């Protein structure tokens, strides 16, 4: 079930932004779509080890409702569905770049472990 839309007033801009990116996988979905462009559901799932199909579908629905992800369905059999960033999603991703830099510095400073990033299949390169 998708989250209920926020009804109360926001305290500040960070409050409004965090409302859109809250959830363990949303930032990673933003990063994946920014880094690799248009992706199918199965490609996103493979790129995010540990995410369940249910959670990824829920986050994608919420991100679509928030206007940061575009879901395009092609009239084919079987149906083909692709996800991409909207202009607003790309702007949000750009706004998160300094947060990512802060996180990379924290990983370096504290010697934290970084998960390996799955390689894209050779057929997807290009």
Residue pairs with C-beta under 8 A, 6 or more apart in sequence:
1 58
2 58
2 61
2 62
2 65
3 62
5 65
6 19
10 16
10 19
17 92
17 95
20 26
20 63
20 66
20 68
20 92
21 27
21 30
21 92
21 96
23 59
23 62
24 55
25 48
25 51
25 55
25 56
25 59
26 59
26 62
26 63
27 96
28 48
28 51
29 44
29 48
29 56
29 59
29 60
29 63
29 69
30 68
30 85
30 89
30 92
30 93
30 96
31 93
31 100
32 39
32 44
32 47
32 48
33 39
33 44
33 69
33 83
33 84
33 85
33 89
33 93
34 85
34 90
34 93
36 43
36 47
36 120
37 84
38 82
38 83
38 84
39 47
39 82
39 83
39 84
40 80
40 81
40 82
40 83
41 56
41 57
41 60
41 81
41 83
43 124
44 56
44 60
44 83
45 51
45 53
45 56
46 118
47 117
47 118
48 56
49 115
49 118
60 69
60 71
60 83
63 69
63 89
64 70
64 71
67 86
67 88
67 89
68 85
68 86
68 88
68 89
68 92
69 83
69 84
69 85
69 86
69 89
70 83
70 84
70 85
70 86
70 89
71 81
71 82
71 83
72 81
72 82
72 83
72 84
73 79
73 80
73 81
74 80
74 81
74 82
85 93
106 112
107 114
